[in-house]
Amino acid sequence: MTNTENAAAPAAERTTLEGRIYDSLVAFNKEAHWPELRLAQVRQHLAEHLTNDLLAYYRSDILDKAIDAARGEYLTDDTGTAEDEAYNQAVSDVVAAIGALLEDGK
C-alpha cells in the first residue's frame, strides 16, 4: 500500500463513520415524538439508539473516532432552549456511552 493509500484509508473510515452517525440521528429524529418525550427520555433514547447502532464498529480505533465524530454533533448555535440543552446533553451521553464501550473492550 502506498503512502497516499494509507492516508486515504483513515479519511474513508471517518467519512463512513460520520455518515453512520448522521444516518442514525436522522432515524432517531424520524421516530422521536418530541412533544411527548420528556427531556431525560430523549437523552436516554438517543444515547441508546446511537450506541446500539455503533456496536457494529466495536473496535477501539473506530470507537476513538466515533467519540470525536459524536463530539462534532454538539450544537454550536445553541439557543439555550430546553430542547437544545437536552440535545447537547444527549451528545454528551453518547460520548460517555461510546467511552464505556471502549473501556469494556480493553
Phi and psi in degrees as a GROMACS rama.xvg file:
@    title "Ramachandran Plot"
@    xaxis  label "Phi"
@    yaxis  label "Psi"
@TYPE xy
-80.3226  167.557  THR-2
-60.7265  -37.315  ASN-3
-63.9001  -42.5921  THR-4
-65.8001  -39.4759  GLU-5
-63.2119  -41.0906  ASN-6
-68.6172  -33.1973  ALA-7
-74.2787  -28.3966  ALA-8
-60.8262  -50.1282  ALA-9
-62.3183  -37.1322  PRO-10
-64.0714  -39.5072  ALA-11
-66.5454  -40.9272  ALA-12
-63.6888  -41.6207  GLU-13
-63.778  -43.1825  ARG-14
-61.199  -42.9156  THR-15
-63.8142  -44.3754  THR-16
-66.2206  -44.3176  LEU-17
-61.9703  -39.9453  GLU-18
-63.0121  -40.1592  GLY-19
-64.2776  -43.8357  ARG-20
-64.9294  -43.5928  ILE-21
-60.4103  -47.7189  TYR-22
-60.1008  -38.2711  ASP-23
-65.8032  -41.3887  SER-24
-65.629  -38.567  LEU-25
-62.4552  -44.9419  VAL-26
-61.9168  -40.7378  ALA-27
-60.8249  -46.4356  PHE-28
-63.1162  -31.5073  ASN-29
-70.404  -34.4112  LYS-30
-97.4921  -14.7778  GLU-31
-74.5467  137.935  ALA-32
-106.148  81.2964  HIS-33
-50.3108  -48.8825  TRP-34
-65.381  -24.299  PRO-35
-93.772  -16.8699  GLU-36
-89.6626  137.282  LEU-37
-75.6803  155.432  ARG-38
-58.1151  -40.3077  LEU-39
-64.429  -36.521  ALA-40
-66.7654  -38.684  GLN-41
-61.4104  -46.9429  VAL-42
-58.8786  -49.0148  ARG-43
-65.6877  -45.0695  GLN-44
-62.8648  -44.712  HIS-45
-64.9025  -43.8471  LEU-46
-61.335  -44.7033  ALA-47
-65.7257  -42.6899  GLU-48
-60.3342  -49.9964  HIS-49
-68.383  -40.0859  LEU-50
-62.1502  -47.1336  THR-51
-62.9928  -38.2632  ASN-52
-67.6383  -28.6132  ASP-53
-90.829  -3.73677  LEU-54
-59.1097  -28.3684  LEU-55
-63.5156  -19.9639  ALA-56
-102.765  31.8627  TYR-57
-73.7707  70.1187  TYR-58
-134.544  141.17  ARG-59
-60.1529  -38.2014  SER-60
-65.6832  -36.7225  ASP-61
-73.6827  -38.4059  ILE-62
-64.8205  -36.4985  LEU-63
-59.8958  -43.7762  ASP-64
-68.4219  -34.2763  LYS-65
-63.9064  -38.8635  ALA-66
-63.3635  -45.5245  ILE-67
-61.5933  -43.7211  ASP-68
-65.2771  -41.544  ALA-69
-63.4335  -39.9642  ALA-70
-60.8744  -27.7176  ARG-71
-70.6197  -8.49874  GLY-72
-88.8247  -5.0261  GLU-73
-58.964  139.926  TYR-74
-71.4035  126.381  LEU-75
-94.834  -17.373  THR-76
-109.123  41.8723  ASP-77
-54.3386  123.9  ASP-78
-88.441  -5.70319  THR-79
83.8703  2.7352  GLY-80
-72.175  160.11  THR-81
-59.7801  -36.6086  ALA-82
-65.4864  -44.2238  GLU-83
-65.7847  -41.1209  ASP-84
-64.0721  -40.0646  GLU-85
-66.0286  -39.9073  ALA-86
-62.3486  -48.32  TYR-87
-63.5089  -36.0263  ASN-88
-68.1903  -35.8421  GLN-89
-63.4592  -39.9608  ALA-90
-60.9558  -42.4904  VAL-91
-61.5065  -39.687  SER-92
-64.1612  -38.7137  ASP-93
-64.2562  -45.5829  VAL-94
-58.4581  -44.0588  VAL-95
-65.1258  -40.8112  ALA-96
-66.1095  -41.5173  ALA-97
-66.8715  -39.7896  ILE-98
-59.9199  -38.4404  GLY-99
-65.7991  -39.5108  ALA-100
-61.8803  -40.4238  LEU-101
-63.2329  -43.7011  LEU-102
-66.6038  -38.0683  GLU-103
-66.235  -30.2155  ASP-104
-80.3546  -9.03953  GLY-105
